[in-house]
Amino acid sequence: MKPQSGTFCFWDKETLVLNVLGRPSDNRDAIGKAKGSQLKISVTAAPVAGRATDHMVRFLAREFGVTPKEIEVVFGRFNVNKQLRIKSPKQLPSVISKALSR
């Protein structure tokens, strides 16, 4: 299934594809609101050598009920603009389940 215009997530079979606007060095780890075709995700880790992305993957693994190995960073490991593929998420944060139900 292809993404609809203006959406930040879509299913590719049982894999959830998520377009992310990362915000490193924030006060807390949090899934924010959609901004156009990206979902804002804040993490406490600094953007040094991909550590913020690694931290984001670990945080999102807990949020989606998967292991970090089940989250693939398609692009953006060293950039705030990222695409992630989450294999068979066990749970969906509310902002994502709302977007997918549209």
HELIX and SHEET records of a PDB file:
HELIX    1   1 ARG A   51  PHE A   64  1                                  14    
HELIX    2   2 PRO A   68  GLU A   70  5                                   3    
HELIX    3   3 SER A   94  LEU A  100  1                                   7    
SHEET    1   A 4 CYS A   9  ASP A  12  0                                        
SHEET    2   A 4 THR A  15  ARG A  23 -1                                        
SHEET    3   A 4 GLN A  38  SER A  42  1                                        
SHEET    4   A 4 ALA A  30  LYS A  35 -1                                        
SHEET    1   B 4 CYS A   9  ASP A  12  0                                        
SHEET    2   B 4 THR A  15  ARG A  23 -1                                        
SHEET    3   B 4 ASN A  81  LYS A  87 -1                                        
SHEET    4   B 4 ILE A  71  PHE A  75 -1                                        
END                                                                             
